[in-house]
């Protein structure tokens, strides 16, 4: 993998430069920094000492703030706004049973009077006020508010803490950048802002990206805190090979009163505990911060699904006082794996002037690609929307690991998180921007030849007489490594050669390809397994306006982790064209028998479908004669 990433880094060097051009197509929901701010370290302002049974809690927990004149803001959204952080169940789970007794926020510019609020989050947005406090004046740095009545943390609710302010629309005025935000704490956290959307004219709560920083808003939690507490998180299924050691990454949160410099832990395999082991951290893990450590588990010489538990026993040499000390998961060991196919997903819209360029690269690559193993799907989102946008397209922008920022053009390859994030320095992403057809080929070739799958699919397409309706019979098979508990099946019906209405950046007649016409669900349907296999059936009505020669069916097994955009990879896929069913009753394809060559009626090698008689040679030696209209 390291070799691949280095290769891709060099191959995509040119596309990284073009990505700077593509930044203009990002979603506007991004908090921007004061352009006149000097690049200096964050500030520390003397704050009131809190009681020993109290802790500040937010996206980060220290007393640091950005400093005067070095704030952030949203001058593109002027008006009387509200801004707040999102205290999720995951952030609060270590504090269940304790109470929130107050809050504080830091500002880098004067905002005058304000109302500090603490709200319940409902339907993924701040809702009813639980506590409010009016402040007639505010000061640069931290401003503290104590509640008249505490709020108990039950573990069942989520909250937002924040304040009101007037957003100035002049980006050359320092007062347009009042937010304090620092680069520390939890990754990939959103910011809630209640504002008027100038694009739609609607007023409401919107999620914004902080571009890798975290907002200086914290709540004051009161309770009995342990001095030494590290809480590990479950790690799911890890794949291993026979006679090797599986490497497991165990995330944890430092809930101690001090920074963590070292941990002791015990690994149990199928209920048998090993000896206590030791790991150190340099730099240390700050209070309230998240980090991880690696453990090794021998895979053995036979296929197995091993139950793994990792218990953190000591923190800085002291007994771990965390309520949750154990992380659980599995190591799967198998000798059976399958050929892996590729799904290329492109984010594109008609409002994006750079999108035709990358769409052209994709189209050029597909002209010589093995279309029995490579499928493409386009999502009309990430830079506004257009008349082809499906609801799933907007929801799938979650897969951008850019602190909330989205952009087009952008491309995913099996939703693999192997690419550098454009906005979060040092982080990985599912999306990238290939700079040529050759770039597409290099990336796809790696995954087709250097990676294997733990599951495979077969799809049979059965149309009715006039092809106004089709039945898809999708069968799957998995080895013992595959995480069947979290397997989802996604199905798309796509159409090529759809004439654009008004494509920016294109001249003459422009046609869209890989347009989603129908799908089963955004993240896929839960798979019902019969041991290590399943069968799923889907019926789709094909609109008479859709061109039958341009209809394709794409299905894939994928995972969805709603808490981590980098944990949503596609395990394997399959695709079949409607035109391939001409003259053949219920054409199917699978990962054991794949197309290796295609010829026309004259016996000449062709690449991709060609009208007339196509002779398709399969890897298992069979030959199919298919009429393509």
C-alpha positions as CSV (number, residue, x, y, z in Angstrom):
1,X,0.0,0.0,0.0
2,X,2.8,2.4,0.8
3,X,4.3,1.8,-2.6
4,X,1.0,2.4,-4.2
5,X,0.4,5.7,-2.4
6,X,3.8,7.0,-3.4
7,X,3.1,6.1,-7.0
8,X,-0.3,7.7,-6.9
9,X,1.2,10.8,-5.2
10,X,3.6,11.3,-8.1
11,X,1.1,10.4,-10.8
12,X,-1.5,12.8,-9.4
13,X,1.0,15.7,-8.9
14,X,-0.5,17.6,-11.9
15,X,-4.0,16.9,-10.7
16,X,-3.2,18.4,-7.3
17,X,-2.3,21.6,-9.0
18,X,-5.6,21.5,-10.9
19,X,-7.4,20.8,-7.6
20,X,-6.4,24.4,-6.6
21,X,-8.5,25.5,-9.6
22,X,-11.3,23.2,-8.5
23,X,-11.4,24.7,-5.1
24,X,-13.6,27.4,-6.5
25,X,-16.3,24.7,-6.9
26,X,-16.4,23.8,-3.2
27,X,-19.6,24.0,-1.2
28,X,-19.9,27.5,0.3
29,X,-20.6,26.2,3.8
30,X,-17.1,26.8,5.0
31,X,-15.9,29.1,7.8
32,X,-13.1,31.3,6.6
33,X,-10.2,32.9,8.4
34,X,-9.5,36.7,8.7
35,X,-7.2,37.3,5.7
36,X,-5.3,40.0,7.6
37,X,-4.5,37.8,10.6
38,X,-0.8,37.1,11.2
39,X,0.3,33.5,11.5
40,X,1.1,33.2,15.1
41,X,0.6,30.5,17.8
42,X,-2.7,30.4,19.6
43,X,-3.2,32.5,22.7
44,X,-3.7,31.6,26.4
45,X,-5.7,34.0,28.5
46,X,-5.8,33.7,32.2
47,X,-9.1,32.2,33.2
48,X,-11.0,31.6,36.4
49,X,-10.0,28.4,38.2
50,X,-12.6,25.8,38.3
51,X,-13.4,23.3,41.1
52,X,-11.6,20.0,41.3
53,X,-14.8,18.2,40.4
54,X,-15.3,20.2,37.2
55,X,-14.0,19.9,33.6
56,X,-14.4,22.0,30.5
57,X,-15.7,19.9,27.6
58,X,-16.0,20.7,23.9
59,X,-14.4,19.9,20.6
60,X,-11.2,20.6,22.6
61,X,-10.8,21.1,26.3
62,X,-7.8,23.4,26.9
63,X,-7.8,27.1,27.8
64,X,-6.3,28.0,24.4
65,X,-8.0,30.5,22.0
66,X,-6.9,32.0,18.7
67,X,-6.0,35.5,19.9
68,X,-7.1,39.0,19.0
69,X,-7.5,39.7,15.3
70,X,-7.0,36.1,14.3
71,X,-10.6,34.9,14.2
72,X,-12.9,33.3,11.6
73,X,-16.3,34.0,10.3
74,X,-18.8,33.6,7.5
75,X,-19.1,37.0,5.7
76,X,-21.0,35.3,2.9
77,X,-23.8,34.8,5.4
78,X,-24.4,38.3,6.9
79,X,-27.1,39.0,9.4
80,X,-28.3,38.2,13.0
81,X,-26.8,34.7,13.4
82,X,-26.4,32.0,16.0
83,X,-23.4,29.7,16.2
84,X,-23.0,26.5,18.2
85,X,-21.0,23.3,18.6
86,X,-22.6,19.8,18.5
87,X,-22.2,17.8,21.7
88,X,-22.9,14.3,20.3
89,X,-23.6,11.1,22.3
90,X,-20.1,10.0,21.4
91,X,-18.6,13.1,23.0
92,X,-20.8,12.9,26.1
93,X,-20.7,9.1,26.7
94,X,-17.8,9.4,29.2
95,X,-19.7,11.9,31.3
96,X,-23.1,10.1,31.7
97,X,-24.5,10.7,35.1
98,X,-22.7,14.0,35.5
99,X,-24.1,17.5,35.1
100,X,-23.5,20.5,32.9
101,X,-23.5,23.6,35.1
102,X,-22.3,26.3,32.7
103,X,-20.5,27.2,29.5
104,X,-17.9,29.5,28.0
105,X,-16.9,30.8,24.5
106,X,-14.0,32.8,23.2
107,X,-14.1,35.6,20.6
108,X,-11.4,37.4,18.7
109,X,-13.4,40.5,17.9
110,X,-15.9,42.5,19.9
111,X,-19.5,41.4,19.3
112,X,-21.3,43.5,21.9
113,X,-24.3,42.0,23.7
114,X,-25.2,38.4,23.1
115,X,-27.3,35.5,24.3
116,X,-25.5,32.4,25.3
117,X,-27.6,29.3,24.7
118,X,-27.7,25.6,25.5
119,X,-30.1,23.7,23.3
120,X,-31.3,20.2,22.7
121,X,-30.4,18.8,19.3
122,X,-33.4,17.4,17.5
123,X,-33.6,16.1,13.9
124,X,-29.8,16.8,13.4
125,X,-30.1,20.5,14.3
126,X,-30.3,22.6,17.4
127,X,-33.9,22.8,18.7
128,X,-35.5,23.9,22.0
129,X,-33.6,26.1,24.4
130,X,-32.7,24.3,27.7
131,X,-30.8,27.3,29.2
132,X,-30.2,30.8,28.0
133,X,-28.3,33.7,29.5
134,X,-28.1,37.3,28.1
135,X,-24.8,39.1,28.3
136,X,-24.9,42.9,27.9
137,X,-21.2,43.0,27.1
138,X,-18.6,40.6,25.9
139,X,-14.8,40.6,26.1
140,X,-12.0,39.3,23.8
141,X,-11.0,35.9,24.9
142,X,-13.1,33.7,27.1
143,X,-16.6,34.7,28.3
144,X,-18.1,32.4,31.0
145,X,-21.8,31.8,31.9
146,X,-23.1,29.7,34.8
147,X,-26.5,28.1,34.6
148,X,-29.1,28.7,37.3
149,X,-30.1,25.0,37.1
150,X,-27.7,22.2,35.9
151,X,-28.5,19.9,33.0
152,X,-28.0,16.1,33.6
153,X,-26.1,14.1,31.0
154,X,-28.3,10.9,30.5
155,X,-26.6,9.5,27.4
156,X,-29.8,9.6,25.5
157,X,-29.7,13.3,24.4
158,X,-27.4,15.5,22.3
159,X,-26.9,19.2,22.8
160,X,-25.6,22.4,21.2
161,X,-23.9,25.2,23.1
162,X,-23.3,28.6,21.5
163,X,-24.1,32.3,21.3
164,X,-25.8,34.9,19.1
165,X,-24.0,37.6,17.1
166,X,-24.3,39.9,14.1
167,X,-22.3,38.7,11.1
168,X,-20.8,41.5,9.1
169,X,-20.7,40.9,5.3
170,X,-17.5,43.0,4.6
171,X,-14.7,40.5,4.3
172,X,-12.2,43.4,4.6
173,X,-13.5,44.3,8.0
174,X,-11.8,42.5,10.9
175,X,-15.1,42.4,12.8
176,X,-16.4,40.0,10.2
177,X,-14.2,37.3,11.8
178,X,-15.2,37.0,15.5
179,X,-15.0,33.2,16.0
180,X,-12.0,31.8,17.9
181,X,-10.9,28.4,16.7
182,X,-7.7,26.4,17.3
183,X,-6.1,23.3,15.7
184,X,-6.5,20.8,18.5
185,X,-9.0,18.3,19.8
186,X,-11.4,16.0,18.0
187,X,-11.1,15.6,14.2
188,X,-13.9,16.3,11.6
189,X,-16.3,18.3,13.8
190,X,-19.1,20.4,12.3
191,X,-20.2,23.9,13.4
192,X,-23.9,24.8,13.5
193,X,-24.8,28.3,12.3
194,X,-28.3,29.7,12.1
195,X,-28.3,32.2,9.2
196,X,-30.0,33.4,6.0
197,X,-28.8,31.3,3.0
198,X,-28.2,33.8,0.2
199,X,-28.6,31.1,-2.4
200,X,-32.0,29.9,-1.4
201,X,-33.4,32.8,0.7
202,X,-34.2,30.4,3.5
203,X,-33.3,31.0,7.1
204,X,-32.3,28.0,9.3
205,X,-29.5,25.9,10.8
206,X,-26.7,24.9,8.5
207,X,-23.6,22.8,9.1
208,X,-20.3,24.5,8.4
209,X,-16.7,23.3,8.2
210,X,-14.0,24.8,10.3
211,X,-11.2,23.7,7.9
212,X,-9.4,21.5,10.4
213,X,-9.9,23.9,13.4
214,X,-12.2,23.6,16.4
215,X,-14.5,26.3,17.7
216,X,-13.7,27.8,21.1
217,X,-17.0,26.9,22.8
218,X,-17.1,24.6,25.8
219,X,-19.5,23.5,28.6
220,X,-18.6,23.0,32.2
221,X,-19.2,19.5,33.4
222,X,-19.4,18.7,37.1
223,X,-19.1,15.2,38.7
224,X,-16.7,12.7,40.1
225,X,-13.8,12.5,37.6
226,X,-11.1,9.8,37.6
227,X,-7.5,10.9,37.7
228,X,-6.4,8.2,35.2
229,X,-8.9,7.2,32.6
230,X,-8.4,6.0,29.0
231,X,-11.5,4.7,27.1
232,X,-10.8,2.5,24.1
233,X,-13.2,2.1,21.1
234,X,-14.3,-1.0,19.2
235,X,-12.3,-1.7,16.0
236,X,-14.6,-4.0,14.0
237,X,-13.3,-6.6,11.6
238,X,-9.6,-6.7,10.8
239,X,-8.3,-9.0,7.9
240,X,-5.3,-11.2,8.4
241,X,-3.5,-13.9,6.3
242,X,-2.5,-17.3,7.4
243,X,0.8,-17.6,9.2
244,X,1.1,-13.8,9.7
245,X,0.4,-11.3,12.4
246,X,-2.7,-9.0,12.0
247,X,-2.1,-5.4,13.0
248,X,-5.0,-3.8,14.9
249,X,-5.4,-0.1,15.4
250,X,-7.2,0.6,18.7
251,X,-8.6,4.2,19.1
252,X,-9.0,5.6,22.6
253,X,-10.0,8.9,24.4
254,X,-8.0,10.4,27.2
255,X,-10.5,11.2,30.0
256,X,-7.7,11.6,32.6
257,X,-6.8,14.7,34.5
258,X,-3.4,14.6,32.9
259,X,-1.8,14.0,29.5
260,X,-1.2,10.3,28.6
261,X,2.4,9.4,28.1
262,X,2.0,5.6,28.2
263,X,-0.5,2.8,28.5
264,X,-0.5,-0.9,29.5
265,X,-2.9,-3.3,27.9
266,X,-3.8,-6.9,27.6
267,X,-5.0,-8.6,24.4
268,X,-7.4,-11.6,24.6
269,X,-7.9,-14.0,21.7
270,X,-11.0,-16.1,21.8
271,X,-11.2,-15.6,25.6
272,X,-7.5,-16.4,26.3
273,X,-5.7,-13.4,27.7
274,X,-2.1,-12.7,26.8
275,X,0.6,-11.0,28.9
276,X,0.4,-7.3,29.8
277,X,2.1,-5.1,27.2
278,X,3.3,-1.5,27.2
279,X,3.2,1.4,24.7
280,X,4.3,5.0,24.9
281,X,3.2,8.2,23.2
282,X,5.4,11.1,22.0
283,X,4.1,13.7,22.0
284,X,1.7,12.9,24.8
285,X,-2.0,12.7,24.4
286,X,-3.7,15.7,25.8
287,X,-6.7,15.8,28.2
288,X,-9.8,15.1,26.3
289,X,-7.9,14.2,23.1
290,X,-8.2,11.1,21.0
291,X,-5.3,8.9,19.8
292,X,-4.6,5.3,19.0
293,X,-2.1,2.5,19.4
294,X,-1.4,-0.7,17.5
295,X,-1.5,-4.3,18.7
296,X,-0.4,-7.5,16.9
297,X,-2.4,-10.8,16.9
298,X,-1.0,-14.0,15.4
299,X,-3.4,-15.3,12.7
300,X,-2.4,-19.0,12.9
301,X,-2.3,-21.6,10.2
302,X,-6.0,-22.3,9.7
303,X,-9.0,-20.3,8.6
304,X,-10.8,-18.7,11.5
305,X,-12.8,-15.7,12.8
306,X,-11.1,-14.8,16.1
307,X,-12.8,-12.8,18.8
308,X,-10.4,-10.1,20.0
309,X,-10.6,-8.0,23.2
310,X,-8.1,-5.2,24.1
311,X,-8.2,-4.0,27.7
312,X,-6.3,-0.9,28.8
313,X,-5.2,-1.8,32.2
314,X,-2.9,1.1,33.2
315,X,-2.6,4.8,32.4
316,X,0.8,6.4,33.1
317,X,1.5,3.5,35.4
318,X,-1.7,3.9,37.4
319,X,-4.8,1.6,37.2
320,X,-7.2,2.6,34.5
321,X,-10.3,4.1,36.2
322,X,-12.4,4.3,33.0
323,X,-15.9,2.8,33.1
324,X,-15.2,1.3,29.7
325,X,-11.8,-0.3,29.5
326,X,-12.3,-2.9,26.8
327,X,-12.4,-2.6,23.0
328,X,-13.8,-5.5,21.0
329,X,-13.5,-6.7,17.4
330,X,-12.5,-9.6,15.2
331,X,-9.6,-10.9,13.2
332,X,-10.6,-12.9,10.1
333,X,-8.2,-15.4,8.7
334,X,-8.9,-17.0,5.3
335,X,-7.2,-18.7,2.4
336,X,-10.1,-17.9,0.0
337,X,-10.4,-14.5,-1.7
338,X,-12.1,-13.2,-4.9
339,X,-11.2,-11.1,-7.8
340,X,-12.1,-7.5,-7.0
341,X,-14.0,-5.2,-9.4
342,X,-14.1,-1.4,-9.5
343,X,-16.8,1.3,-9.1
344,X,-15.7,4.8,-10.1
345,X,-18.0,7.5,-8.6
346,X,-17.8,11.0,-9.9
347,X,-19.2,14.1,-8.2
348,X,-20.3,16.6,-10.9
349,X,-22.9,19.2,-11.7
350,X,-24.0,21.4,-14.6
351,X,-22.9,24.5,-12.6
352,X,-19.3,23.2,-12.4
353,X,-17.2,24.6,-15.3
354,X,-14.3,22.3,-14.5
355,X,-16.4,19.1,-14.5
356,X,-16.5,18.5,-18.2
357,X,-12.7,18.2,-18.2
358,X,-12.5,15.4,-15.6
359,X,-15.6,13.7,-17.1
360,X,-13.7,13.7,-20.4
361,X,-10.8,11.9,-18.8
362,X,-13.1,9.3,-17.4
363,X,-14.9,8.8,-20.7
364,X,-11.5,8.4,-22.5
365,X,-10.3,5.9,-19.9
366,X,-13.5,3.8,-20.2
367,X,-13.1,3.4,-23.9
368,X,-10.3,0.9,-23.3
369,X,-11.2,-0.3,-19.9
370,X,-12.5,-3.8,-19.1
371,X,-16.1,-2.9,-18.7
372,X,-17.0,-6.3,-17.2
373,X,-15.0,-5.3,-14.2
374,X,-15.2,-1.5,-14.2
375,X,-18.4,0.5,-13.7
376,X,-19.0,4.3,-13.3
377,X,-21.7,6.2,-11.5
378,X,-22.1,10.0,-11.3
379,X,-23.5,11.9,-8.3
380,X,-24.8,15.4,-9.3
381,X,-23.9,17.1,-6.1
382,X,-21.0,18.6,-4.1
383,X,-21.0,21.9,-6.0
384,X,-24.6,23.0,-5.9
385,X,-27.1,20.6,-7.6
386,X,-28.9,20.3,-11.0
387,X,-31.9,18.7,-12.7
388,X,-30.2,15.3,-12.5
389,X,-29.6,15.3,-8.8
390,X,-31.0,12.4,-6.8
391,X,-31.5,12.6,-3.0
392,X,-28.8,10.1,-2.5
393,X,-26.3,12.3,-4.4
394,X,-26.5,15.0,-1.7
395,X,-26.4,12.5,1.2
396,X,-23.2,10.9,-0.2
397,X,-21.2,14.1,0.1
398,X,-20.7,12.8,3.7
399,X,-17.9,10.8,2.1
400,X,-15.7,13.9,1.7
401,X,-13.2,14.0,4.5
402,X,-12.6,17.7,4.3
403,X,-14.1,19.0,7.5
404,X,-17.4,19.6,5.9
405,X,-16.2,21.2,2.6
406,X,-17.2,19.6,-0.7
407,X,-16.2,20.3,-4.2
408,X,-16.6,19.1,-7.8
409,X,-15.2,17.6,-9.9
410,X,-14.2,14.8,-7.4
411,X,-13.8,11.1,-7.9
412,X,-13.9,8.0,-5.7
413,X,-12.5,4.6,-6.4
414,X,-14.3,1.9,-4.5
415,X,-14.6,4.5,-1.8
416,X,-11.1,3.7,-0.7
417,X,-9.6,6.3,1.7
418,X,-6.2,6.3,0.1
419,X,-6.0,9.9,-1.1
420,X,-4.7,13.1,0.6
421,X,-7.5,15.4,1.9
422,X,-7.4,18.8,0.2
423,X,-8.5,20.7,3.3
424,X,-7.4,18.7,6.3
425,X,-3.6,18.6,6.2
426,X,-2.2,15.2,7.1
427,X,-5.6,13.5,6.7
428,X,-6.8,11.0,4.2
429,X,-9.9,11.2,1.9
430,X,-12.1,9.1,-0.3
431,X,-12.1,11.7,-3.1
432,X,-9.4,12.9,-5.5
433,X,-9.1,14.6,-8.8
434,X,-7.4,12.6,-11.5
435,X,-5.5,14.8,-14.0
436,X,-5.8,12.6,-17.1
437,X,-7.2,9.4,-18.5
438,X,-3.9,7.8,-17.6
439,X,-4.4,8.7,-14.0
440,X,-7.7,6.9,-14.0
441,X,-6.0,3.9,-15.5
442,X,-3.1,3.9,-13.0
443,X,-5.4,4.0,-10.0
444,X,-7.9,1.5,-11.3
445,X,-5.2,-0.9,-12.4
446,X,-3.8,-1.0,-8.9
447,X,-7.1,-2.0,-7.3
448,X,-7.9,-4.5,-10.0
449,X,-4.5,-6.3,-9.8
450,X,-3.2,-5.7,-6.3
451,X,-6.2,-6.0,-4.1
452,X,-8.6,-9.0,-3.6
453,X,-12.1,-9.1,-2.1
454,X,-13.7,-11.1,0.7
455,X,-17.0,-11.4,-1.2
456,X,-18.2,-11.6,-4.8
457,X,-21.5,-10.9,-6.7
458,X,-23.4,-12.4,-9.6
459,X,-26.2,-10.5,-11.2
460,X,-28.9,-11.8,-13.6
461,X,-30.9,-9.2,-15.6
462,X,-34.3,-10.5,-16.7
463,X,-36.4,-8.0,-18.8
464,X,-40.0,-8.3,-19.9
465,X,-40.9,-8.5,-23.5
466,X,-40.6,-4.8,-24.3
467,X,-38.0,-4.1,-21.7
468,X,-40.2,-1.6,-19.8
469,X,-39.5,-3.6,-16.7
470,X,-36.5,-5.7,-15.4
471,X,-35.9,-8.0,-12.6
472,X,-32.5,-8.1,-11.1
473,X,-31.5,-11.3,-9.3
474,X,-28.3,-10.6,-7.3
475,X,-26.4,-13.4,-5.6
476,X,-23.5,-13.0,-3.3
477,X,-20.9,-15.2,-1.7
478,X,-18.5,-14.4,1.1
479,X,-15.5,-16.0,2.8
480,X,-15.1,-16.2,6.6
481,X,-13.3,-12.9,6.7
482,X,-16.1,-10.7,5.4
483,X,-18.0,-8.6,7.9
484,X,-21.4,-9.9,6.9
485,X,-23.0,-8.2,9.9
486,X,-22.3,-4.8,8.4
487,X,-22.8,-5.7,4.7
488,X,-25.0,-3.5,2.7
489,X,-26.1,-3.9,-1.0
490,X,-26.4,-0.8,-3.2
491,X,-28.1,-1.0,-6.6
492,X,-28.1,1.7,-9.3
493,X,-29.8,2.0,-12.6
494,X,-27.8,4.4,-14.8
495,X,-28.1,5.9,-18.3
496,X,-25.5,7.3,-20.7
497,X,-25.7,10.0,-23.3
498,X,-28.2,12.3,-21.5
499,X,-28.2,15.7,-23.2
500,X,-27.3,18.5,-20.8
501,X,-29.6,21.5,-20.3
502,X,-26.9,24.1,-19.5
503,X,-23.4,22.6,-18.7
504,X,-21.0,25.2,-17.5
505,X,-17.5,25.0,-19.1
506,X,-18.7,23.1,-22.2
507,X,-19.1,24.2,-25.8
508,X,-21.7,22.8,-28.2
509,X,-23.8,19.8,-27.3
510,X,-22.7,18.2,-24.0
511,X,-23.9,14.8,-22.9
512,X,-23.9,13.3,-19.4
513,X,-22.9,9.7,-18.7
514,X,-23.5,7.4,-15.8
515,X,-26.6,9.3,-14.7
516,X,-28.5,7.7,-11.8
517,X,-32.1,7.0,-12.9
518,X,-33.1,4.7,-10.0
519,X,-31.5,3.2,-6.9
520,X,-32.5,1.2,-3.9
521,X,-31.2,3.3,-1.0
522,X,-28.5,5.9,-0.3
523,X,-26.2,3.6,1.8
524,X,-27.6,0.3,0.6
525,X,-30.0,-2.3,1.9
526,X,-29.2,-4.7,4.8
527,X,-28.2,-8.1,3.4
528,X,-29.9,-11.2,4.7
529,X,-27.3,-14.0,4.6
530,X,-27.9,-17.7,4.5
531,X,-24.6,-18.8,5.9
532,X,-22.0,-17.2,3.6
533,X,-24.4,-16.6,0.6
534,X,-27.5,-14.5,-0.2
535,X,-29.9,-13.8,-3.0
536,X,-31.7,-10.5,-3.4
537,X,-34.3,-9.5,-6.1
538,X,-35.1,-6.0,-7.3
539,X,-37.8,-4.9,-9.9
540,X,-37.3,-1.7,-11.7
541,X,-39.7,0.1,-14.2
542,X,-37.7,1.6,-17.0
543,X,-39.1,5.0,-18.2
544,X,-39.9,5.1,-21.9
545,X,-37.7,8.2,-22.2
546,X,-34.6,6.3,-21.1
547,X,-32.6,5.0,-24.0
548,X,-32.5,1.2,-23.7
549,X,-29.1,0.9,-25.3
550,X,-27.6,3.2,-22.7
551,X,-29.0,1.6,-19.5
552,X,-26.7,-0.2,-17.1
553,X,-27.2,-1.9,-13.8
554,X,-24.6,-1.5,-11.1
555,X,-24.6,-3.4,-7.8
556,X,-22.0,-3.5,-5.0
557,X,-21.5,-4.6,-1.4
558,X,-20.4,-1.8,0.8
559,X,-20.1,-0.7,4.4
560,X,-21.5,2.4,6.0
561,X,-20.1,4.0,9.1
562,X,-22.1,7.1,9.9
563,X,-19.4,8.4,12.3
564,X,-16.4,8.0,10.0
565,X,-16.4,9.0,6.2
566,X,-13.2,6.9,5.8
567,X,-14.9,3.7,6.8
568,X,-17.4,3.2,3.9
569,X,-15.4,1.1,1.3
570,X,-16.9,-1.0,-1.4
571,X,-15.9,-4.6,-1.0
572,X,-16.9,-5.8,-4.5
573,X,-19.2,-5.0,-7.4
574,X,-20.8,-6.1,-10.6
575,X,-22.4,-4.4,-13.6
576,X,-24.6,-5.5,-16.6
577,X,-25.9,-3.5,-19.5
578,X,-29.5,-3.8,-20.5
579,X,-28.4,-4.2,-24.2
580,X,-26.5,-7.3,-23.2
581,X,-29.8,-9.0,-22.7
582,X,-30.7,-8.7,-26.4
583,X,-31.0,-12.2,-27.8
584,X,-30.0,-13.7,-24.4
585,X,-32.6,-14.7,-21.8
586,X,-31.4,-13.5,-18.4
587,X,-27.8,-12.5,-19.1
588,X,-25.6,-12.8,-16.0
589,X,-22.0,-12.3,-15.1
590,X,-19.9,-13.1,-12.1
591,X,-16.5,-12.6,-10.6
592,X,-15.4,-16.2,-11.4
593,X,-16.1,-15.8,-15.1
594,X,-15.3,-12.3,-16.4
595,X,-15.0,-10.9,-19.9
596,X,-11.5,-11.2,-21.2
597,X,-12.0,-10.2,-24.8
598,X,-14.7,-9.0,-27.2
599,X,-14.9,-9.3,-31.0
600,X,-17.2,-8.0,-33.8
601,X,-18.8,-10.2,-36.4
602,X,-15.7,-10.0,-38.6
603,X,-13.6,-11.4,-35.8
604,X,-11.8,-8.1,-35.1
605,X,-11.0,-7.2,-31.4
606,X,-13.2,-4.4,-30.1
607,X,-13.1,-2.6,-26.7
608,X,-16.5,-2.0,-25.2
609,X,-19.9,-2.6,-26.8
610,X,-20.4,-2.1,-30.6
611,X,-23.7,-2.2,-32.4
612,X,-24.4,-5.5,-34.1
613,X,-23.1,-9.0,-33.2
614,X,-20.6,-9.0,-30.3
615,X,-18.7,-12.2,-29.5
616,X,-17.7,-12.2,-25.8
617,X,-15.0,-14.5,-24.6
618,X,-15.2,-15.3,-20.8
619,X,-12.4,-16.2,-18.5
620,X,-13.8,-19.7,-17.9
621,X,-13.6,-20.5,-21.6
622,X,-17.2,-19.9,-22.6
623,X,-18.2,-17.7,-25.5
624,X,-21.4,-15.6,-25.7
625,X,-22.9,-14.1,-28.8
626,X,-24.7,-10.9,-27.9
627,X,-26.7,-8.6,-30.2
628,X,-26.1,-5.0,-29.3
629,X,-28.7,-2.6,-30.8
